[in-house]
Amino acid sequence: MKTYSFIEYPQEIHKKLLVFNHFKKHFESAEKGQNNFDNHIYVKKWIQTKQALFFRMSNQSMQISFKDNSILIINTKTKKLTLYYKDSSNTYPLEAVSTIENKDVAKRLKYTEEVLKTIWTNQTDGAPLNPSKNPLEEHNKTIKQMPLDNSAKTISTATTN
């Protein structure tokens, strides 16, 4: 084993020292209380259905990632709903959700509403879902499979940013 100083070292370990110094500074600043991890957004709860993955985030927003790689984000702080496709996105104010004319967006919202209703009705007093009883099992049997496509690219809609 060879020993080097932080000042004099061979070029082949330069990248390793850069990474080491980065983490050293990060942990030193964390010890001093300079990092506020309360500002980081993370997944608090998630659930998977046949059509999508639902994520409840620490900032009270919700992300729904559909199987066709589109993503619906419901942000309660900004009171907006955004649907992202591969090449485009549409944003709507939450108060206008009931008046959305885009059939693809309306279909995704209806599916999201049905899943969330199923989850909420199977919870008691905010208790976590019972892992031995999957509330979506019955939901997936009774709800029609909603074909989700990327047809919103061809429908012109008014969007609000």
Contacts in CASP RR format, 6 or more apart in sequence:
PFRMAT RR
TARGET T0000
AUTHOR 0000-0000-0000
METHOD contacts of the structure
MODEL  1
MKTYSFIEYPQEIHKKLLVFNHFKKHFESAEKGQNNFDNHIYVKKWIQTK
QALFFRMSNQSMQISFKDNSILIINTKTKKLTLYYKDSSNTYPLEAVSTI
ENKDVAKRLKYTEEVLKTIWTNQTDGAPLNPSKNPLEEHNKTIKQMPLDN
SAKTISTATTN
4 10 0 8 1.000
4 13 0 8 1.000
6 17 0 8 1.000
9 17 0 8 1.000
26 35 0 8 1.000
29 35 0 8 1.000
40 58 0 8 1.000
41 57 0 8 1.000
41 58 0 8 1.000
41 59 0 8 1.000
41 61 0 8 1.000
42 57 0 8 1.000
42 58 0 8 1.000
43 55 0 8 1.000
43 56 0 8 1.000
43 57 0 8 1.000
43 58 0 8 1.000
44 56 0 8 1.000
44 57 0 8 1.000
44 58 0 8 1.000
45 55 0 8 1.000
45 56 0 8 1.000
46 53 0 8 1.000
46 54 0 8 1.000
46 55 0 8 1.000
46 56 0 8 1.000
47 53 0 8 1.000
47 54 0 8 1.000
47 115 0 8 1.000
47 119 0 8 1.000
47 129 0 8 1.000
47 136 0 8 1.000
48 54 0 8 1.000
49 115 0 8 1.000
49 136 0 8 1.000
49 139 0 8 1.000
49 140 0 8 1.000
50 67 0 8 1.000
50 140 0 8 1.000
50 145 0 8 1.000
51 66 0 8 1.000
51 67 0 8 1.000
51 111 0 8 1.000
51 145 0 8 1.000
51 146 0 8 1.000
51 148 0 8 1.000
52 64 0 8 1.000
52 65 0 8 1.000
52 66 0 8 1.000
52 67 0 8 1.000
52 111 0 8 1.000
52 112 0 8 1.000
52 115 0 8 1.000
53 64 0 8 1.000
53 65 0 8 1.000
54 62 0 8 1.000
54 63 0 8 1.000
54 64 0 8 1.000
54 112 0 8 1.000
54 115 0 8 1.000
54 116 0 8 1.000
55 62 0 8 1.000
55 63 0 8 1.000
55 64 0 8 1.000
55 65 0 8 1.000
56 62 0 8 1.000
57 63 0 8 1.000
59 77 0 8 1.000
60 76 0 8 1.000
60 77 0 8 1.000
61 73 0 8 1.000
61 74 0 8 1.000
61 75 0 8 1.000
61 76 0 8 1.000
61 77 0 8 1.000
62 73 0 8 1.000
62 74 0 8 1.000
63 71 0 8 1.000
63 72 0 8 1.000
63 73 0 8 1.000
63 74 0 8 1.000
64 71 0 8 1.000
64 72 0 8 1.000
64 73 0 8 1.000
64 74 0 8 1.000
64 108 0 8 1.000
64 112 0 8 1.000
65 71 0 8 1.000
66 72 0 8 1.000
66 108 0 8 1.000
66 148 0 8 1.000
67 148 0 8 1.000
68 148 0 8 1.000
68 149 0 8 1.000
68 150 0 8 1.000
69 86 0 8 1.000
70 83 0 8 1.000
70 84 0 8 1.000
70 85 0 8 1.000
70 86 0 8 1.000
70 108 0 8 1.000
70 148 0 8 1.000
70 150 0 8 1.000
71 83 0 8 1.000
71 84 0 8 1.000
72 81 0 8 1.000
72 82 0 8 1.000
72 83 0 8 1.000
72 84 0 8 1.000
72 108 0 8 1.000
72 109 0 8 1.000
72 112 0 8 1.000
73 81 0 8 1.000
73 82 0 8 1.000
73 83 0 8 1.000
73 84 0 8 1.000
74 81 0 8 1.000
74 94 0 8 1.000
74 112 0 8 1.000
75 81 0 8 1.000
75 82 0 8 1.000
76 94 0 8 1.000
79 93 0 8 1.000
79 94 0 8 1.000
79 95 0 8 1.000
80 91 0 8 1.000
80 92 0 8 1.000
80 93 0 8 1.000
80 94 0 8 1.000
80 160 0 8 1.000
81 91 0 8 1.000
81 92 0 8 1.000
81 93 0 8 1.000
81 94 0 8 1.000
81 97 0 8 1.000
81 109 0 8 1.000
82 89 0 8 1.000
82 90 0 8 1.000
82 91 0 8 1.000
82 92 0 8 1.000
83 89 0 8 1.000
83 90 0 8 1.000
83 105 0 8 1.000
83 108 0 8 1.000
83 152 0 8 1.000
85 150 0 8 1.000
85 152 0 8 1.000
85 153 0 8 1.000
86 150 0 8 1.000
87 153 0 8 1.000
88 152 0 8 1.000
88 153 0 8 1.000
90 102 0 8 1.000
90 105 0 8 1.000
90 152 0 8 1.000
90 157 0 8 1.000
90 159 0 8 1.000
91 159 0 8 1.000
91 160 0 8 1.000
91 161 0 8 1.000
92 100 0 8 1.000
92 105 0 8 1.000
92 159 0 8 1.000
92 160 0 8 1.000
93 160 0 8 1.000
96 160 0 8 1.000
97 109 0 8 1.000
100 106 0 8 1.000
100 109 0 8 1.000
100 157 0 8 1.000
101 157 0 8 1.000
102 152 0 8 1.000
102 155 0 8 1.000
102 157 0 8 1.000
103 151 0 8 1.000
103 155 0 8 1.000
104 148 0 8 1.000
104 149 0 8 1.000
104 150 0 8 1.000
104 151 0 8 1.000
104 152 0 8 1.000
104 155 0 8 1.000
105 152 0 8 1.000
105 157 0 8 1.000
107 146 0 8 1.000
107 148 0 8 1.000
108 148 0 8 1.000
110 146 0 8 1.000
111 143 0 8 1.000
111 146 0 8 1.000
111 148 0 8 1.000
114 139 0 8 1.000
114 143 0 8 1.000
115 136 0 8 1.000
115 139 0 8 1.000
118 135 0 8 1.000
118 136 0 8 1.000
118 138 0 8 1.000
118 139 0 8 1.000
119 129 0 8 1.000
119 135 0 8 1.000
119 136 0 8 1.000
121 135 0 8 1.000
122 129 0 8 1.000
122 130 0 8 1.000
122 133 0 8 1.000
122 135 0 8 1.000
123 129 0 8 1.000
129 135 0 8 1.000
END
